[in-house]
Amino acid sequence: MASELARETVHTEFGSILKEWRKVRRFSQLDLSLEADMSARHLSFLESGRSKPSRAMVLRLSDALQLPRPMANQALHAAGFAAVYPSLPDDAPELAPVHQAIATMLDHHDPYPGIAVDRYWNVVRSNKGAEMLLAVANPGDGVNMMDILINSAGLGLIENWDEVAMLSLTRLRTEILELGGDEKLSALMRRLSDLEQVKNADLTAINLNQAVIPTILRVGENRLSLFSTIAQFGSVQDTQAGETRIELMFPMDDETVQFFES
C-alpha cells in the first residue's frame, strides 16, 4: 500500500509540473500533444497521474515545453528518474574550456567593452574596456548590470536612460517568461518599474522605430554611444554555465571608436 501511494505521489507531482508549464507556455493539451508528437489522451493521463511517463517521454515533453535545464531535471526527478543535466561547481575541470572560450571572446573584443553575466545579470567576467566603464558606473564591489541601471537613474551617466530602462524591462519580462517565473529576476524588475523616472517616463518620446537603439554614456567630457550583441552557449549542458551570457559592446560613432582605441 505504501509503495503504491509513493508511486501515485510521484505521478501526481510530475503531472502538476507538466500542467503548470503547459499553461506557462500557453499550450492547450492538443497543442502540446501535437508539439510532442503524442496523443492528447496520453497527455491527459500523464497530467492526471493515471499514466507514468518513460524517461524518453519526460525529455520529449521537456523539449516541447522548452523547459530550462534545472526544471527539466526537476521534471525527471518528479517522474522517478535521475537528472540528465549536470550542475558542476564553477571550478570543475570539465568547465575549463567554457571559461577559456569566454575569456577568448572578451579579450579579442578589447579595446571595446565586453562582459559575461549570469542569469541575474551579475558580472562574472569583463575585459579591460568594460572594467574602465564599470569603475565609473559602479565604484563598489559586486557588479550587477541591472543595479547599475537602477542606481544611475537621474544621475546623467546614461543620457538616454528612459530608452535603456524600457528595453531592459522588456528583456527582464521575456527572461522571466522563458523561465516560467523567477523571484530574483522579478524582484529586479519590480525595483526598476517602481522608480519614479520609469513611472513618469513619456513613452511617446521614446523612438523604438530605430534600426539600433544604443546606450549613450557620459564619461567626463566624452559622449559614448554603444550597442550590444548577446551570445549564449547552445551546447553547454551544465545548468549554470549554460546560462552565462556574453555581451559585446560596439561603438556607434567615430567619437566612441577614438575614445576606446586611445
Backbone as numpy.savetxt, mean C-alpha at the origin, in Angstrom:
# Nx Ny Nz CAx CAy CAz Cx Cy Cz
-17.55 -36.22 18.95 -18.38 -35.01 18.95 -17.52 -33.75 18.95
-16.45 -33.78 19.80 -15.58 -32.61 19.89 -14.87 -32.34 18.57
-14.40 -33.44 17.92 -13.69 -33.25 16.65 -14.63 -32.74 15.57
-15.88 -33.20 15.57 -16.84 -32.72 14.60 -17.12 -31.23 14.81
-17.21 -30.83 16.08 -17.45 -29.42 16.40 -16.28 -28.56 15.94
-15.05 -29.07 16.11 -13.86 -28.33 15.70 -13.84 -28.15 14.19
-14.19 -29.22 13.45 -14.22 -29.11 11.99 -15.27 -28.12 11.54
-16.43 -28.14 12.22 -17.50 -27.21 11.86 -17.07 -25.77 12.11
-16.32 -25.55 13.22 -15.84 -24.21 13.53 -14.87 -23.72 12.46
-13.97 -24.63 12.00 -13.01 -24.29 10.95 -13.73 -23.91 9.68
-14.71 -24.73 9.30 -15.46 -24.46 8.08 -16.17 -23.12 8.16
-16.77 -22.84 9.33 -17.51 -21.59 9.51 -16.57 -20.39 9.47
-15.38 -20.53 10.06 -14.41 -19.43 10.07 -13.97 -19.10 8.65
-13.67 -20.13 7.87 -13.28 -19.89 6.49 -14.43 -19.28 5.71
-15.62 -19.79 5.92 -16.80 -19.27 5.23 -17.04 -17.80 5.54
-16.80 -17.41 6.79 -16.98 -16.00 7.18 -15.97 -15.11 6.48
-14.70 -15.58 6.41 -13.67 -14.82 5.72 -14.02 -14.67 4.24
-14.46 -15.77 3.65 -14.81 -15.77 2.23 -15.96 -14.80 1.95
-16.98 -14.84 2.77 -18.14 -13.98 2.58 -17.79 -12.51 2.78
-16.97 -12.25 3.82 -16.58 -10.87 4.11 -15.80 -10.27 2.95
-14.83 -11.03 2.41 -14.01 -10.49 1.33 -14.77 -10.42 0.02
-15.73 -11.31 -0.19 -16.57 -11.21 -1.38 -17.33 -9.88 -1.36
-17.79 -9.47 -0.18 -18.52 -8.20 -0.06 -17.57 -7.02 -0.21
-16.35 -7.16 0.33 -15.36 -6.09 0.17 -15.07 -5.84 -1.30
-14.95 -6.91 -2.07 -14.67 -6.80 -3.50 -15.93 -6.55 -4.33
-17.07 -6.48 -3.66 -18.35 -6.19 -4.31 -18.70 -7.22 -5.37
-18.47 -8.47 -5.01 -18.85 -9.60 -5.86 -20.13 -10.21 -5.34
-21.03 -10.58 -6.23 -22.11 -11.48 -5.86 -21.54 -12.89 -5.84
-22.30 -13.85 -5.31 -21.82 -15.23 -5.35 -21.62 -15.69 -6.79
-22.50 -15.26 -7.67 -22.36 -15.63 -9.08 -21.11 -15.01 -9.68
-20.86 -13.72 -9.38 -19.66 -13.05 -9.90 -18.40 -13.80 -9.49
-18.32 -14.13 -8.18 -17.11 -14.78 -7.68 -16.98 -16.19 -8.23
-18.09 -16.91 -8.34 -18.02 -18.27 -8.87 -17.51 -18.27 -10.31
-17.92 -17.28 -11.09 -17.43 -17.17 -12.47 -15.95 -16.81 -12.48
-15.56 -15.88 -11.60 -14.15 -15.45 -11.53 -13.25 -16.60 -11.12
-13.74 -17.45 -10.22 -12.93 -18.56 -9.70 -13.17 -19.87 -10.45
-14.01 -19.82 -11.49 -14.30 -21.00 -12.32 -14.82 -22.16 -11.46
-15.91 -21.90 -10.76 -16.54 -22.90 -9.92 -18.04 -22.67 -9.95
-18.80 -23.56 -9.36 -20.25 -23.39 -9.37 -20.67 -22.47 -8.22
-21.72 -21.71 -8.45 -22.25 -20.84 -7.40 -22.76 -21.68 -6.22
-23.25 -22.85 -6.49 -23.73 -23.75 -5.43 -22.59 -24.16 -4.50
-21.46 -24.54 -5.10 -20.30 -24.92 -4.29 -19.83 -23.74 -3.45
-19.78 -22.54 -4.04 -19.38 -21.35 -3.30 -20.31 -21.10 -2.13
-21.62 -21.26 -2.36 -22.59 -21.07 -1.29 -22.35 -22.05 -0.15
-22.03 -23.29 -0.51 -21.76 -24.30 0.52 -20.49 -23.97 1.31
-19.49 -23.41 0.62 -18.25 -23.03 1.31 -18.51 -21.88 2.29
-19.30 -20.91 1.88 -19.59 -19.78 2.75 -20.41 -20.20 3.98
-21.31 -21.12 3.78 -22.18 -21.55 4.89 -21.50 -22.57 5.79
-20.35 -23.12 5.34 -19.66 -24.13 6.13 -20.13 -25.54 5.85
-21.01 -25.73 4.89 -21.50 -27.07 4.57 -20.47 -27.88 3.80
-19.54 -27.19 3.15 -18.46 -27.88 2.42 -17.11 -27.39 2.92
-16.14 -28.29 2.88 -14.76 -27.93 3.27 -13.95 -27.71 2.00
-13.24 -26.59 1.91 -12.46 -26.34 0.69 -11.17 -27.14 0.69
-10.70 -27.46 -0.49 -9.35 -28.02 -0.62 -8.35 -26.87 -0.55
-7.09 -27.23 -0.37 -6.05 -26.21 -0.35 -6.01 -25.46 -1.68
-6.15 -26.19 -2.79 -6.14 -25.57 -4.10 -7.31 -24.61 -4.27
-8.47 -24.97 -3.71 -9.63 -24.09 -3.81 -9.43 -22.81 -3.01
-8.82 -22.91 -1.83 -8.55 -21.71 -1.04 -7.64 -20.77 -1.82
-6.60 -21.32 -2.44 -5.68 -20.49 -3.21 -6.35 -19.90 -4.44
-7.25 -20.68 -5.07 -7.95 -20.17 -6.24 -8.87 -19.01 -5.85
-9.58 -19.15 -4.75 -10.46 -18.08 -4.30 -9.66 -16.87 -3.81
-8.52 -17.12 -3.18 -7.66 -16.01 -2.74 -7.19 -15.20 -3.93
-6.86 -15.90 -5.01 -6.43 -15.22 -6.22 -7.59 -14.45 -6.86
-8.76 -15.07 -6.91 -9.92 -14.41 -7.50 -10.32 -13.15 -6.72
-10.15 -13.21 -5.40 -10.50 -12.07 -4.55 -9.34 -11.09 -4.38
-8.17 -11.43 -4.96 -6.97 -10.60 -4.83 -6.66 -10.31 -3.36
-6.66 -11.36 -2.58 -6.39 -11.19 -1.15 -4.93 -10.78 -0.93
-4.67 -9.86 -0.04 -3.28 -9.59 0.37 -2.67 -10.88 0.92
-1.38 -11.04 0.78 -0.74 -12.29 1.18 -0.99 -12.67 2.64
-0.92 -11.73 3.60 -1.22 -12.12 4.98 -2.64 -12.66 5.14
-3.60 -12.07 4.42 -4.98 -12.54 4.51 -5.15 -13.90 3.83
-4.41 -14.14 2.73 -4.45 -15.46 2.09 -3.93 -16.52 3.06
-2.88 -16.19 3.81 -2.38 -17.11 4.83 -3.45 -17.38 5.89
-4.14 -16.33 6.29 -5.19 -16.46 7.31 -6.33 -17.35 6.79
-6.68 -17.18 5.51 -7.74 -18.01 4.93 -7.32 -19.48 4.90
-6.07 -19.73 4.55 -5.56 -21.11 4.57 -5.61 -21.70 5.96
-5.19 -20.92 6.95 -5.21 -21.39 8.34 -6.63 -21.69 8.78
-7.58 -20.80 8.41 -8.97 -21.00 8.79 -9.56 -22.26 8.18
-9.02 -22.65 7.01 -9.51 -23.86 6.33 -8.75 -25.11 6.77
-7.77 -24.92 7.68 -7.05 -26.07 8.21 -5.76 -26.40 7.50
-5.21 -25.44 6.75 -3.97 -25.67 5.99 -2.86 -24.75 6.48
-1.63 -25.16 6.19 -0.48 -24.34 6.55 -0.39 -23.12 5.64
0.22 -22.06 6.16 0.41 -20.84 5.38 1.32 -21.12 4.19
1.09 -20.38 3.11 1.90 -20.52 1.90 2.97 -19.45 1.83
2.60 -18.23 2.17 3.51 -17.09 2.00 4.35 -16.89 3.25
5.67 -16.80 3.11 6.54 -16.66 4.29 6.46 -15.26 4.88
6.82 -15.18 6.15 6.91 -13.90 6.84 8.25 -13.89 7.57
9.27 -13.44 6.85 10.65 -13.54 7.33 11.09 -12.27 8.05
12.02 -12.39 9.00 12.59 -11.17 9.60 13.35 -10.38 8.55
13.46 -9.09 8.77 14.05 -8.21 7.77 15.49 -8.60 7.41
16.21 -9.19 8.38 17.62 -9.53 8.13 17.80 -10.98 7.68
16.72 -11.63 7.26 16.83 -13.01 6.78 17.68 -13.07 5.52
18.60 -14.04 5.42 19.46 -14.14 4.23 18.67 -14.24 2.93
17.49 -14.86 2.99 16.70 -15.03 1.77 16.24 -13.70 1.18
16.20 -12.65 2.02 15.74 -11.35 1.55 16.88 -10.44 1.09
18.11 -10.93 1.22 19.26 -10.11 0.82 19.18 -9.64 -0.63
18.77 -10.49 -1.59 18.66 -10.00 -2.98 17.63 -8.89 -3.14
16.57 -8.94 -2.34 15.54 -7.89 -2.40 16.12 -6.56 -1.91
16.81 -6.62 -0.77 17.43 -5.40 -0.24 18.47 -4.84 -1.20
19.22 -5.72 -1.85 20.23 -5.28 -2.81 19.56 -4.63 -4.02
18.44 -5.18 -4.45 17.72 -4.60 -5.59 17.20 -3.21 -5.25
16.68 -3.04 -4.04 16.18 -1.73 -3.61 17.33 -0.73 -3.58
18.46 -1.13 -2.98 19.62 -0.24 -2.89 20.12 0.15 -4.28
20.13 -0.81 -5.20 20.60 -0.53 -6.56 19.70 0.48 -7.25
18.39 0.29 -7.15 17.45 1.22 -7.77 17.61 2.63 -7.22
17.73 2.75 -5.90 17.83 4.07 -5.28 19.17 4.73 -5.61
20.24 3.96 -5.53 21.57 4.53 -5.79 21.72 4.99 -7.24
21.18 4.21 -8.16 21.27 4.57 -9.58 20.41 5.79 -9.91
19.43 6.07 -9.04 18.56 7.21 -9.30 19.16 8.53 -8.82
20.17 8.47 -7.97 20.85 9.70 -7.54 21.36 10.45 -8.77
21.35 11.79 -8.75 21.13 12.66 -7.60 19.66 12.98 -7.31
18.75 12.41 -8.09 17.34 12.70 -7.85 16.82 11.84 -6.69
15.84 12.34 -5.95 15.39 11.64 -4.74 14.72 10.30 -5.03
14.99 9.33 -4.16 14.35 8.03 -4.22 14.22 7.46 -2.82
13.06 6.88 -2.52 12.84 6.31 -1.19 12.17 4.94 -1.35
12.31 4.12 -0.33 11.56 2.88 -0.20 10.70 3.01 1.06
9.41 2.69 0.94 8.50 2.81 2.07 7.78 1.48 2.30
7.35 1.26 3.54 6.57 0.07 3.85 5.09 0.36 3.66
4.25 -0.55 4.07 2.81 -0.40 3.86 2.27 0.90 4.47
2.87 1.34 5.57 2.34 2.49 6.30 3.07 3.78 5.98
3.79 3.80 4.86 4.49 4.98 4.37 5.66 5.41 5.26
6.18 4.44 6.05 7.42 4.69 6.78 8.58 4.51 5.82
9.52 5.45 5.83 10.69 5.35 4.96 11.65 4.32 5.54
11.95 3.28 4.78 12.87 2.23 5.24 14.24 2.35 4.60
14.33 3.12 3.51 15.62 3.35 2.86 15.49 4.56 1.95
16.56 5.32 1.80 16.53 6.50 0.93 17.91 6.72 0.33
17.95 7.41 -0.80 19.24 7.75 -1.40 19.65 9.15 -0.96
20.79 9.62 -1.44 21.32 10.90 -0.96 20.43 12.07 -1.34
19.86 12.02 -2.56 18.96 13.10 -2.97 17.77 13.21 -2.05
17.20 12.07 -1.66 16.04 12.08 -0.77 16.43 12.48 0.65
17.61 12.05 1.10 18.03 12.37 2.46 18.13 13.87 2.67
18.56 14.60 1.64 18.64 16.05 1.75 17.25 16.64 1.93
16.28 16.20 1.12 14.92 16.72 1.25 14.29 16.33 2.57
14.50 15.09 3.00 13.90 14.61 4.24 14.47 15.36 5.45
15.74 15.73 5.37 16.34 16.49 6.47 15.67 17.85 6.62
15.25 18.44 5.50 14.55 19.73 5.54 13.12 19.55 6.03
12.46 18.51 5.53 11.04 18.31 5.83 10.78 17.65 7.16
11.75 16.85 7.64 11.54 16.08 8.86 12.85 15.98 9.63
13.18 16.99 10.43 14.47 17.01 11.11 14.62 15.93 12.18
13.51 15.34 12.66 13.58 14.35 13.73 13.85 12.95 13.22
13.72 12.00 14.14 13.93 10.59 13.80 12.59 9.97 13.38
12.69 8.86 12.62 11.49 8.15 12.22 10.70 8.92 11.18
10.94 8.64 9.91 10.35 9.42 8.83 9.14 8.68 8.25
8.01 9.34 8.25 6.80 8.81 7.62 6.30 9.85 6.64
6.11 9.45 5.38 5.77 10.42 4.34 4.41 11.08 4.58
3.46 10.36 5.14 2.16 10.97 5.43 2.27 11.93 6.61
3.12 11.61 7.59 3.36 12.53 8.70 3.95 13.84 8.19
4.89 13.74 7.25 5.51 14.95 6.69 4.44 15.81 6.03
3.57 15.17 5.25 2.50 15.92 4.57 1.58 16.58 5.59
1.16 15.84 6.60 0.24 16.37 7.62 0.89 17.51 8.38
2.14 17.31 8.80 2.82 18.31 9.62 3.23 19.56 8.84
3.27 19.46 7.51 3.69 20.61 6.70 2.52 21.49 6.28
1.31 21.15 6.68 0.14 21.95 6.30 0.31 23.39 6.79
0.20 24.33 5.89 0.27 25.74 6.25 1.66 26.30 6.45
2.70 25.48 6.25 4.08 25.94 6.50 4.76 26.49 5.26
4.18 26.24 4.09 4.79 26.76 2.86 5.86 25.87 2.27
6.14 24.73 2.90 7.15 23.82 2.36 6.69 23.23 1.04
5.40 22.85 0.98 4.82 22.31 -0.26 3.90 23.38 -0.83
4.31 23.95 -1.95 3.58 25.09 -2.52 2.16 24.70 -2.92
2.00 23.53 -3.51 0.66 23.06 -3.92 0.16 22.00 -2.94
0.19 22.34 -1.66 -0.15 21.38 -0.61 -1.55 20.79 -0.80
-2.52 21.62 -1.16 -3.89 21.13 -1.32 -3.98 20.03 -2.36
-3.32 20.23 -3.50 -3.33 19.22 -4.56 -2.70 17.91 -4.08
-1.55 18.04 -3.42 -0.83 16.85 -2.95 -1.66 16.12 -1.89
-2.31 16.88 -1.02 -3.13 16.26 0.04 -4.30 15.49 -0.55
-4.97 16.07 -1.55 -6.12 15.39 -2.16 -5.69 14.12 -2.88
-4.57 14.19 -3.58 -4.06 12.99 -4.25 -3.66 11.92 -3.23
-3.09 12.35 -2.11 -2.67 11.41 -1.07 -3.89 10.75 -0.42
-4.95 11.49 -0.22 -6.18 10.91 0.33 -6.73 9.84 -0.61
-6.69 10.12 -1.90 -7.15 9.14 -2.89 -6.32 7.87 -2.83
-5.00 8.04 -2.72 -4.11 6.88 -2.64 -4.38 6.08 -1.38
-4.59 6.76 -0.25 -4.86 6.05 0.99 -6.17 5.28 0.90
-7.20 5.89 0.35 -8.49 5.19 0.21 -8.33 3.94 -0.66
-7.58 4.07 -1.75 -7.38 2.94 -2.64 -6.63 1.81 -1.93
-5.60 2.15 -1.19 -4.81 1.15 -0.48 -5.66 0.45 0.59
-6.46 1.22 1.31 -7.31 0.64 2.35 -8.32 -0.32 1.73
-8.89 0.07 0.59 -9.85 -0.78 -0.09 -9.20 -2.07 -0.56
-8.00 -1.97 -1.13 -7.30 -3.16 -1.61 -6.98 -4.13 -0.47
-6.71 -3.58 0.71 -6.38 -4.40 1.87 -7.61 -4.88 2.62
-8.79 -4.43 2.19 -10.01 -4.81 2.89 -10.13 -4.16 4.25
-9.49 -2.99 4.40 -9.49 -2.30 5.68 -8.16 -2.44 6.38
-7.69 -1.35 6.96 -6.44 -1.37 7.71 -6.49 -0.21 8.70
-6.43 -0.52 9.98 -6.65 0.50 11.00 -5.57 1.58 10.99
-4.31 1.19 10.79 -3.24 2.18 10.80 -3.36 3.14 9.62
-3.64 2.59 8.43 -3.82 3.46 7.27 -5.07 4.32 7.44
-6.12 3.75 8.03 -7.35 4.52 8.26 -7.09 5.66 9.22
-6.24 5.43 10.23 -5.91 6.49 11.18 -5.14 7.62 10.49
-4.22 7.26 9.58 -3.50 8.27 8.81 -4.47 9.07 7.94
-5.41 8.37 7.31 -6.37 9.05 6.45 -7.25 10.00 7.25
-7.67 9.58 8.45 -8.50 10.45 9.30 -7.72 11.69 9.72
-6.46 11.50 10.10 -5.64 12.64 10.51 -5.52 13.66 9.38
-5.33 13.16 8.17 -5.19 14.05 7.02 -6.52 14.72 6.68
-7.58 13.94 6.61 -8.88 14.49 6.20 -9.48 15.42 7.25
-9.05 15.29 8.52 -9.58 16.14 9.59 -8.89 17.50 9.68
-7.81 17.70 8.92 -7.12 18.99 8.96 -8.03 20.09 8.39
-7.99 21.25 9.04 -8.82 22.37 8.58 -8.48 22.77 7.15
-7.20 22.66 6.78 -6.80 23.04 5.43 -7.43 22.11 4.38
-7.65 20.85 4.76 -8.32 19.92 3.85 -9.82 20.21 3.81
-10.41 20.41 4.98 -11.85 20.69 5.05 -12.21 21.96 4.30
-11.31 22.95 4.34 -11.59 24.25 3.72 -11.03 24.36 2.31
-10.45 23.28 1.79 -9.83 23.34 0.47 -10.88 23.61 -0.61
-10.53 24.47 -1.53 -11.40 24.78 -2.67 -11.11 23.77 -3.77
-11.94 22.73 -3.84 -11.69 21.66 -4.79 -11.77 22.15 -6.24
-12.56 23.19 -6.46 -12.68 23.71 -7.83 -11.40 24.38 -8.29
-10.55 24.77 -7.34 -9.29 25.43 -7.70 -8.18 24.42 -7.98
-8.45 23.14 -7.71 -7.45 22.10 -7.93 -7.65 21.53 -9.33
-6.67 21.73 -10.17 -6.75 21.28 -11.55 -6.26 19.84 -11.66
-7.20 18.90 -11.68 -6.85 17.49 -11.81 -6.70 17.07 -13.27
-7.07 17.98 -14.18 -6.99 17.68 -15.61 -5.61 18.05 -16.15
-4.59 17.41 -15.56 -3.22 17.64 -15.98 -2.57 16.30 -16.31
-1.66 16.32 -17.24 -0.95 15.08 -17.57 -0.15 14.59 -16.38
0.46 15.51 -15.67 1.27 15.18 -14.49 0.98 16.23 -13.42
0.71 15.78 -12.20 0.55 16.70 -11.08 1.78 16.55 -10.19
2.66 17.53 -10.20 3.91 17.41 -9.43 3.71 17.82 -7.98
4.72 17.53 -7.18 4.84 18.11 -5.84 5.83 19.26 -5.96
5.40 20.45 -5.59 6.24 21.64 -5.72 6.74 22.03 -4.33
8.05 21.95 -4.14 8.67 22.20 -2.85 9.41 23.52 -2.85
9.38 24.19 -1.71 10.18 25.39 -1.48 11.30 25.04 -0.52
12.52 25.01 -1.03 13.70 24.71 -0.21 14.61 25.92 -0.29
14.58 26.75 0.74 15.32 28.00 0.71 14.78 28.90 -0.39
15.67 29.33 -1.28 15.26 30.16 -2.41 14.89 29.34 -3.64
14.93 28.04 -3.50 14.72 27.15 -4.64 13.28 26.65 -4.69
12.75 26.62 -5.90 11.42 26.07 -6.14 11.60 24.79 -6.94
11.33 23.65 -6.29 11.59 22.35 -6.87 10.28 21.68 -7.28
10.22 21.24 -8.51 9.01 20.59 -9.03 9.34 19.15 -9.38
8.68 18.20 -8.69 9.00 16.78 -8.83 7.73 15.96 -9.05
7.83 14.94 -9.89 6.75 13.96 -9.98 7.34 12.59 -9.73
6.48 11.63 -9.39 6.98 10.33 -8.91 6.45 9.17 -9.72
7.25 8.10 -9.71 6.78 6.80 -10.16 6.98 5.83 -9.00
6.04 4.91 -8.82 6.10 3.98 -7.70 6.20 2.56 -8.23
7.18 1.80 -7.74 7.39 0.42 -8.16 7.22 -0.50 -6.95
6.74 -1.71 -7.23 6.57 -2.71 -6.18 6.97 -4.07 -6.73
7.52 -4.94 -5.87 7.98 -6.25 -6.32 6.78 -7.15 -6.54
6.65 -7.68 -7.75 5.53 -8.55 -8.06 5.79 -10.01 -7.75
7.06 -10.42 -7.66 7.37 -11.84 -7.47 7.89 -12.16 -6.07
8.02 -11.16 -5.21 8.49 -11.41 -3.84 7.32 -11.92 -3.02
7.45 -13.13 -2.48 6.35 -13.77 -1.80 6.26 -13.43 -0.32
7.33 -12.92 0.26 7.32 -12.58 1.68 6.24 -11.54 1.97
5.51 -11.73 3.06 4.34 -10.88 3.33 4.70 -9.43 3.58
5.89 -9.17 4.13 6.27 -7.77 4.40 7.12 -7.19 3.27
8.15 -7.91 2.86 9.02 -7.40 1.80 8.25 -7.19 0.51
7.23 -8.01 0.27 6.44 -7.87 -0.94 5.61 -6.60 -0.96
5.43 -5.97 0.20 4.66 -4.73 0.27 5.53 -3.48 0.15
6.85 -3.65 0.14 7.74 -2.50 0.02 7.57 -1.83 -1.33
7.44 -0.51 -1.30 7.29 0.26 -2.54 8.47 1.20 -2.71
8.92 1.34 -3.93 10.04 2.24 -4.24 9.49 3.42 -5.00
9.67 4.62 -4.44 9.19 5.84 -5.09 10.39 6.63 -5.60
10.44 6.78 -6.92 11.51 7.54 -7.56 10.95 8.86 -8.06
11.60 9.96 -7.68 11.13 11.29 -8.01 11.96 11.88 -9.15
11.26 12.49 -10.09 11.90 13.03 -11.28 11.63 14.53 -11.39
12.61 15.28 -11.90 12.43 16.73 -12.05 11.47 17.07 -13.18
10.71 18.16 -12.97 9.75 18.62 -13.98 10.29 19.78 -14.81
11.38 20.41 -14.32 11.89 21.58 -15.03 13.40 21.69 -14.86
14.00 22.62 -15.60 15.45 22.78 -15.59 15.97 23.25 -14.23
15.19 24.10 -13.57 15.62 24.60 -12.25 15.81 23.44 -11.27
14.89 22.48 -11.30 14.98 21.33 -10.41 16.14 20.42 -10.80
16.34 20.24 -12.10 17.47 19.44 -12.57 18.78 20.05 -12.07
18.95 21.36 -12.24 20.19 22.04 -11.86 20.41 21.96 -10.34
19.32 22.06 -9.58 19.45 22.02 -8.13 20.07 20.69 -7.68
19.53 19.59 -8.18 20.02 18.29 -7.74 21.37 17.95 -8.34
21.61 18.33 -9.58 22.88 17.97 -10.21 24.04 18.82 -9.72
23.71 19.93 -9.06 24.79 20.76 -8.51 25.21 20.29 -7.14
